[in-house]
């Protein structure tokens, strides 16, 4: 067999063969001195920093020129080379003699101990993930509540004597302060904590080693970044990052050590393999979904379809156990915080209340309408993805400096507050106050005993806005209010997604879908010979399901289970999957 050697250059600089790394020949020799010098590809060929180039030592200059031209045509943009920066995880056990001897030494008692330890770790993952979700929920409620109360008092004070521009400046300043701190944490301390973290966890579960993605420092920045982003009034949610948070918790607990703290606790050393870590991270991601939506089954389905590259029956039960513990922990501690110990009515960060089965039951002739709504959600989702792709490309090219990323985040939250204030100011949709209390009712120029309906959509957290769209009685919103809100919020959410902040897209998509879904229900009742079975809340739920399903390309069955467990409405399982 012919001897074949190649020179590998591990940087973008030009190197001679002696400077490169000579791979061994098949006969065990290196043959370093027999090979003449072969020119390497120019470092300018790759526009991105230090990348690997390979010279096989068999090409002449004409072949290299031809190869360069071909590669230039195949790789038109730098983003196609980003994958060269990452390494892969080893998800295959090396079944060598040492490994087989170690496996043979494991007796039945040891095997049983290992299995019990796996279940204990999954239980710990669920507990800590639930506690993190509880902390995020309480902090967002208090910070956002304090902010909106201060702004409301300021608006009420200046409505009578004029000078509402000061209220607008206060709103913009408070939002910008929250978002600035959150963006600084992400941009300058841990950039991998940006966004929801779901794509990174999917990559990890499929064998891509992303630096710092499951570090403790990443978890801390993610948690506080989410709190500040949601409190800052951005069109974001706190549910998506829970998946990343659960995965980090799982990776840390299962390894029994912390790289960020530089501490080794000398526990769970048997599980310090990529294969074991992968399974626990799958459980952590499922626990995050369960804590976010109160849907343990949805968490299992998420890990099964979206994340895990390996699956077996025992892993299914362990993941379900972690999901159950996570939602129970969150539910239990939130009941204590709400001074209702034992009232387990808050299974997740999203609590949309219970739907009335009689009012929200559907007829068979409504199925074509639900299918049409699914198509509308698909069109809006495709438009959102197309616009965001263009925006992301623009950010990669022009907003790659850290201070520019922070400024952009502050600009977006300032524009969001300004647009919301203007829409509330000019809205004429005044609704009478009902017995059910509204968190921050703004009267502005409405008559006594009335509130501004546009403010109930903008002047609160996104979760509470979705709950109002689901459960407010018919007549609570005018079609013009919902139509204008849908149009404006769509572009705000599109602009917000991709900022250098820790945030998710679940709640904005639910809010957008609930708005246009309720609009469809209202239009069915106000058209000539309008129908009486078109309850706006029912159509708001279907619109939310359609919108989120396309935004994140979520499989219909998985999202249907999440919708079922969020809304507590089994009758909506089939139409929500359309």
C-alpha positions in Angstrom: 0.0 0.0 0.0 1.3 3.4 -0.9 2.5 5.7 1.8 0.3 8.8 2.1 1.1 11.8 4.2 -0.6 15.1 4.6 0.3 18.4 6.3 -2.4 20.0 8.4 -2.1 23.7 9.2 -4.1 24.6 12.4 -4.2 28.3 11.8 -4.9 30.7 8.9 -1.2 31.7 8.6 1.0 30.3 5.8 3.2 27.5 7.1 5.9 25.3 5.7 5.6 21.6 5.9 8.0 21.5 8.8 5.8 23.9 10.8 2.7 21.8 10.2 1.6 18.6 11.9 2.6 15.5 10.0 0.1 12.7 10.2 1.5 9.2 10.6 1.7 6.9 7.6 -0.1 3.7 7.4 3.1 1.8 8.1 3.8 3.8 11.2 6.5 6.1 9.9 6.1 9.9 9.5 8.1 10.4 6.2 8.6 14.0 7.2 11.9 14.4 5.3 10.8 12.9 2.0 8.0 15.2 1.1 8.8 18.4 -0.9 7.3 21.7 0.1 3.8 22.2 -1.1 2.2 25.7 -1.1 -0.8 26.0 1.2 -4.0 27.8 0.3 -3.8 31.5 1.0 -5.1 32.6 4.4 -7.1 35.3 2.6 -9.1 32.5 1.1 -11.1 32.2 4.3 -12.5 35.5 5.5 -13.1 34.3 9.0 -10.2 34.3 11.5 -8.2 31.2 12.4 -9.6 28.3 10.4 -8.2 25.0 9.4 -6.7 24.5 5.9 -5.5 21.2 4.6 -2.8 20.6 2.0 -2.8 17.0 0.7 0.6 17.5 -1.0 -0.6 16.3 -4.3 -2.1 19.4 -6.0 -0.4 21.6 -8.5 -0.9 25.3 -8.7 -3.6 25.0 -11.5 -5.6 22.6 -9.4 -5.4 24.9 -6.4 -6.6 27.9 -8.4 -9.4 25.9 -9.8 -10.3 24.6 -6.2 -10.3 28.2 -4.9 -12.7 29.4 -7.6 -15.0 26.4 -6.9 -15.1 27.0 -3.2 -15.7 30.7 -3.6 -18.8 29.9 -5.7 -20.0 27.3 -3.2 -19.5 29.5 -0.1 -20.8 33.0 -0.9 -21.0 34.3 2.7 -19.0 34.0 5.9 -21.9 32.5 7.9 -21.6 29.2 6.0 -18.1 28.7 7.6 -19.2 29.3 11.2 -19.6 25.6 11.8 -15.8 25.2 11.5 -15.4 26.9 14.8 -17.1 24.1 16.8 -16.1 20.6 17.7 -18.3 17.6 18.2 -19.2 15.6 21.3 -18.3 11.9 21.6 -21.7 10.2 21.9 -20.2 6.8 21.0 -18.8 4.7 23.8 -15.3 3.4 22.9 -15.8 -0.3 23.4 -12.2 -1.2 23.8 -10.7 -3.8 26.1 -10.5 -1.5 29.1 -14.1 -0.4 28.7 -15.3 -4.0 28.4 -13.4 -5.1 31.5 -14.9 -2.2 33.5 -18.4 -3.2 32.4 -17.8 -6.8 33.4 -16.9 -5.7 36.9 -20.3 -4.2 37.4 -22.5 -6.6 39.3 -26.2 -6.5 39.9 -26.0 -4.4 43.1 -23.7 -1.8 41.4 -26.0 -1.7 38.4 -29.0 -1.1 40.6 -27.2 1.6 42.5 -26.4 3.4 39.2 -30.0 3.2 38.1 -31.3 4.6 41.4 -28.7 7.4 41.2 -30.0 8.3 37.7 -33.5 8.7 39.1 -32.2 10.8 42.0 -30.4 13.1 39.7 -33.5 13.5 37.5 -35.5 14.4 40.7 -32.9 17.0 41.6 -33.0 18.4 38.1 -36.7 18.9 38.4 -36.5 20.5 41.8 -33.9 23.0 40.9 -35.5 23.8 37.6 -38.8 24.5 39.3 -37.1 26.7 41.9 -35.4 28.8 39.1 -38.8 29.2 37.3 -40.4 30.3 40.6 -37.6 32.9 41.2 -38.0 34.3 37.7 -41.8 34.5 37.9 -41.7 36.3 41.3 -39.0 38.7 40.2 -40.7 39.6 37.0 -44.1 40.1 38.7 -42.6 42.5 41.3 -40.3 44.5 39.0 -42.8 44.9 36.2 -45.6 45.6 38.7 -43.5 48.3 40.4 -42.6 49.9 37.0 -46.2 49.9 35.7 -47.6 51.3 39.0 -45.1 54.2 38.9 -45.9 55.0 35.3 -49.7 54.7 36.0 -49.5 57.1 38.9 -47.4 59.5 36.8 -49.9 59.4 33.9 -52.9 59.9 36.2 -51.2 62.9 37.7 -50.3 64.6 34.4 -53.6 63.7 32.6 -55.5 66.5 34.3 -52.9 69.3 34.2 -51.1 68.3 31.0 -47.5 67.3 30.4 -48.0 63.7 29.4 -44.7 63.9 27.6 -43.0 63.5 31.0 -44.9 60.3 31.4 -43.6 59.1 28.1 -40.0 60.0 29.0 -40.4 58.1 32.3 -41.7 55.0 30.5 -38.9 55.1 28.0 -36.2 55.7 30.7 -37.4 52.9 32.9 -37.6 50.4 30.0 -34.2 51.5 28.7 -32.6 51.1 32.1 -33.8 47.5 32.6 -32.9 46.5 29.1 -29.5 48.2 29.1 -28.4 46.2 32.2 -29.7 43.0 30.7 -28.0 43.5 27.4 -24.7 44.5 29.0 -24.7 41.3 31.0 -25.2 39.2 27.8 -22.9 41.2 25.5 -19.9 41.6 27.8 -20.0 38.7 30.2 -21.7 35.7 28.4 -22.8 36.1 24.8 -24.0 32.5 24.6 -26.8 33.5 27.0 -28.5 35.6 24.3 -31.9 34.6 23.0 -33.9 31.6 24.3 -31.0 29.1 24.1 -33.2 26.5 22.5 -31.1 26.3 19.2 -27.9 25.8 21.3 -29.4 23.1 23.4 -30.7 21.3 20.2 -27.2 21.5 18.9 -25.7 20.1 22.1 -28.1 17.2 22.2 -27.2 16.4 18.6 -23.5 16.3 19.3 -22.2 19.9 18.7 -19.9 21.2 21.4 -20.7 24.9 21.9 -18.4 26.6 24.4 -19.9 27.7 27.7 -23.4 26.7 26.7 -24.1 24.6 29.9 -21.9 26.6 32.3 -23.1 28.0 35.7 -22.2 31.5 34.6 -24.4 31.1 31.6 -27.3 30.1 33.8 -26.8 33.1 36.1 -26.7 35.6 33.2 -29.6 33.8 31.5 -31.9 34.1 34.6 -31.1 37.8 35.4 -31.2 38.7 31.7 -34.7 37.2 31.3 -35.9 39.1 34.3 -34.6 42.4 33.0 -35.7 41.9 29.4 -39.3 41.1 30.4 -39.5 43.8 33.0 -38.1 46.2 30.4 -41.2 45.9 28.3 -39.7 44.2 25.2 -41.9 41.9 23.1 -40.4 38.8 24.7 -41.3 36.0 27.1 -39.6 34.2 29.9 -40.7 30.7 28.9 -38.2 29.9 26.2 -35.1 30.5 28.3 -36.4 28.0 30.8 -35.4 25.2 28.5 -31.9 26.4 28.4 -31.9 26.9 32.2 -33.1 23.4 32.8 -30.4 22.0 30.5 -27.7 23.9 32.4 -29.0 22.7 35.7 -29.0 19.1 34.4 -25.5 19.3 33.1 -24.1 20.8 36.3 -25.9 18.4 38.7 -25.1 15.3 36.7 -21.4 16.0 36.5 -21.0 16.8 40.2 -18.6 19.7 39.5 -18.7 23.3 38.3 -16.2 24.7 35.8 -17.3 28.3 36.6 -16.7 27.9 40.3 -13.7 25.6 39.8 -15.1 23.1 42.3 -15.2 19.4 42.1 -17.7 17.9 44.6 -16.5 14.3 44.0 -19.9 13.0 43.3 -21.6 11.4 40.3 -18.2 10.7 38.7 -19.6 7.7 36.9 -21.7 9.9 34.7 -18.9 12.2 33.5 -19.3 10.9 29.9 -20.8 12.7 27.0 -23.4 10.0 26.6 -24.6 10.2 30.2 -24.5 14.0 30.2 -26.6 14.1 27.0 -29.4 12.0 28.6 -29.5 14.3 31.7 -29.5 17.4 29.5 -32.5 15.9 27.7 -34.3 15.6 31.0 -33.3 19.2 32.0 -34.8 20.6 28.7 -38.0 18.7 29.3 -38.1 20.0 32.9 -37.8 23.5 31.5 -40.7 23.0 29.2 -42.8 21.6 32.0 -42.0 24.5 34.3 -42.7 27.0 31.5 -46.0 25.6 30.4 -47.1 23.3 33.2 -47.1 20.5 30.7 -45.0 17.4 31.7 -46.2 15.4 28.7 -45.3 18.4 26.4 -41.8 18.4 27.9 -41.3 14.8 27.1 -42.5 15.2 23.6 -40.2 18.3 23.2 -37.1 16.3 24.1 -38.2 13.4 22.0 -38.8 15.3 18.8 -36.9 18.5 19.0 -33.8 17.6 21.0 -32.6 14.1 21.8 -30.6 12.1 19.3 -30.9 9.0 21.4 -34.0 7.5 23.1 -35.1 4.4 25.0 -38.0 3.5 27.3 -36.1 4.0 30.6 -35.0 7.4 29.5 -38.7 8.3 28.7 -39.8 7.6 32.3 -36.8 9.4 33.8 -37.5 12.5 31.7 -41.2 12.4 32.6 -40.3 12.1 36.2 -38.1 15.2 36.0 -40.9 17.1 34.2 -43.4 16.1 36.9 -41.1 17.1 39.7 -40.4 20.4 38.0 -44.0 21.5 37.6 -44.9 20.3 41.1 -42.0 22.3 42.7 -43.0 25.5 40.8 -46.7 25.0 41.7 -46.0 24.3 45.4 -43.7 27.3 46.0 -46.0 29.7 44.0 -48.9 28.6 46.2 -46.8 29.6 49.3 -45.9 32.9 47.7 -49.5 33.6 46.8 -50.4 32.9 50.5 -52.5 29.9 49.4 -50.4 26.9 50.6 -51.6 23.7 48.9 -53.6 25.5 46.2 -51.8 23.9 43.2 -53.4 26.0 40.5 -50.2 27.4 39.0 -48.5 24.5 37.3 -46.3 26.7 35.0 -45.1 30.1 34.3 -48.0 30.5 31.9 -51.4 30.4 33.7 -54.1 31.2 31.3 -56.9 30.0 33.6 -59.6 27.4 32.9 -61.8 27.7 29.9 -65.6 27.1 30.2 -66.2 23.9 28.3 -69.7 24.8 27.2 -68.8 28.2 25.8 -65.7 27.0 24.1 -66.9 23.7 22.6 -66.8 23.6 18.9 -69.1 22.4 16.1 -68.0 20.2 13.2 -68.7 23.0 10.7 -66.1 25.2 12.5 -63.3 22.9 11.5 -62.8 24.5 8.1 -62.5 27.9 9.9 -59.9 26.4 12.1 -58.0 25.1 9.1 -58.1 28.5 7.5 -56.8 30.0 10.7 -54.0 27.5 10.6 -53.1 28.7 7.1 -53.2 32.3 8.3 -50.8 31.4 11.1 -48.5 29.7 8.7 -48.4 32.7 6.4 -47.7 35.1 9.2 -45.1 32.8 10.6 -43.4 32.4 7.2 -43.4 36.2 6.8 -42.0 36.6 10.3 -39.2 34.1 9.6 -38.3 35.8 6.2 -38.2 39.3 7.7 -36.1 38.1 10.7 -33.7 36.3 8.4 -33.0 39.6 6.6 -32.7 41.4 9.9 -30.3 38.8 11.3 -28.1 39.1 8.2 -28.0 42.8 8.6 -27.1 42.5 12.3 -24.2 40.1 11.4 -22.8 42.5 9.0 -23.3 45.9 10.7 -24.2 45.4 14.4 -21.4 43.0 15.5 -19.7 45.3 18.0 -20.9 44.9 21.6 -21.7 48.5 22.3 -23.8 48.6 19.1 -25.7 45.6 20.3 -26.5 47.2 23.6 -27.6 50.5 21.9 -29.8 48.5 19.5 -31.6 46.8 22.4 -32.1 50.1 24.2 -33.4 51.6 20.9 -35.9 48.8 20.4 -37.3 49.1 23.9 -37.6 52.9 23.6 -39.5 52.6 20.3 -41.7 49.9 21.9 -42.6 52.2 24.8 -43.2 55.1 22.5 -45.4 53.2 20.1 -47.4 51.8 22.9 -47.9 55.2 24.5 -49.0 56.8 21.3 -51.5 54.0 20.5 -52.9 54.2 24.0 -53.1 58.0 23.9 -55.0 58.0 20.6 -57.2 55.0 21.3 -61.0 55.7 21.6 -61.8 52.2 22.7 -63.2 52.8 26.2 -64.7 49.9 28.1 -66.6 49.9 31.4 -64.8 48.6 34.4 -66.0 45.2 35.5 -66.1 43.3 38.7 -62.9 41.5 37.7 -60.0 43.7 38.7 -57.6 44.9 36.0 -54.0 45.2 37.1 -53.2 48.7 35.9 -56.4 50.3 34.4 -55.6 53.5 32.5 -58.5 55.9 32.2 -56.8 58.7 30.3 -59.6 60.5 28.4 -62.2 57.9 29.0 -65.3 58.7 31.1 -65.4 57.8 34.8 -66.0 54.1 35.4 -64.3 53.2 32.1 -60.7 52.2 31.1 -58.7 52.3 27.9 -58.9 48.8 26.2 -55.7 49.4 24.2 -53.8 49.8 27.5 -55.0 46.4 28.7 -53.0 44.9 25.8 -49.9 47.1 26.0 -49.7 48.3 29.5 -49.0 45.0 31.3 -46.9 41.9 30.9 -47.5 39.8 27.8 -48.7 36.8 29.9 -51.5 38.9 31.4 -52.4 40.4 28.0 -52.8 36.8 26.6 -55.0 35.9 29.6 -57.3 38.9 29.0 -57.6 38.0 25.3 -58.6 34.5 26.2 -61.1 35.2 29.0 -62.5 38.7 28.7 -66.2 38.5 27.8 -67.4 39.5 24.3 -67.4 43.2 23.7 -64.2 43.9 25.7 -62.2 44.9 22.6 -63.2 46.7 19.4 -62.1 45.1 16.1 -60.1 48.2 15.3 -58.1 47.9 18.5 -57.3 44.3 17.9 -56.4 44.8 14.2 -54.1 47.7 14.9 -52.5 45.9 17.9 -51.8 42.8 15.7 -50.2 44.9 12.9 -47.9 46.9 15.2 -47.0 44.1 17.6 -46.1 41.8 14.7 -43.3 44.2 13.5 -42.2 45.0 17.1 -41.8 41.2 17.9 -39.9 40.7 14.6 -37.5 43.5 15.4 -37.1 42.4 19.0 -36.3 38.8 18.1 -32.5 38.4 17.8 -31.5 41.2 20.1 -28.5 40.7 22.4 -30.8 39.9 25.4 -32.0 36.8 27.1 -35.5 36.2 26.0 -37.9 33.9 24.2 -40.4 34.1 21.4 -43.2 31.8 22.9 -45.3 34.5 24.6 -45.0 37.1 21.9 -46.3 34.6 19.3 -49.1 33.5 21.6 -50.1 37.1 22.2 -50.0 37.9 18.5 -52.1 34.8 17.6 -54.6 35.4 20.4 -55.1 39.0 19.1 -55.9 38.1 15.5 -57.7 35.0 16.6 -60.0 37.0 18.8 -60.5 39.4 15.9 -61.7 36.5 13.7 -64.2 35.5 16.4 -65.5 39.1 16.7 -65.8 39.4 12.9 -67.9 36.2 12.8 -70.4 37.8 15.2 -70.6 41.3 13.7 -71.0 40.4 10.1 -74.6 40.5 8.7 -76.6 37.5 10.1 -73.7 36.9 12.5 -73.4 33.6 14.4 -73.8 33.1 18.1 -71.4 30.2 18.5 -68.2 32.2 17.7 -66.9 32.8 21.2 -63.9 35.3 20.9 -62.0 33.5 23.6 -62.2 30.2 21.8 -60.9 31.7 18.5 -58.2 33.5 20.5 -56.9 30.1 21.7 -57.0 28.6 18.2 -55.2 31.7 16.8 -52.5 31.4 19.5 -52.0 27.7 18.7 -51.7 28.4 14.9 -49.3 31.3 15.4 -46.9 29.6 17.7 -46.9 26.3 15.8 -45.5 28.1 12.7 -43.2 30.5 14.6 -41.2 27.7 16.0 -42.1 25.0 13.5 -43.4 22.9 16.4 -45.0 19.5 15.6 -48.8 19.7 15.9 -49.2 16.9 18.3 -46.6 18.3 20.8 -48.1 21.8 20.7 -51.6 20.4 21.0 -50.6 18.6 24.2 -49.1 21.9 25.5 -52.3 23.8 24.6 -54.4 21.1 26.3 -52.4 21.3 29.5 -52.3 25.1 29.5 -56.0 25.7 28.8 -57.4 22.6 30.6 -59.7 22.1 27.6 -59.7 18.6 26.2 -62.2 19.6 23.5 -59.7 21.8 21.9 -57.1 19.1 21.4 -58.2 18.1 17.8 -58.8 21.6 16.3 -55.6 23.0 17.8 -53.6 20.4 15.8 -55.0 21.6 12.6 
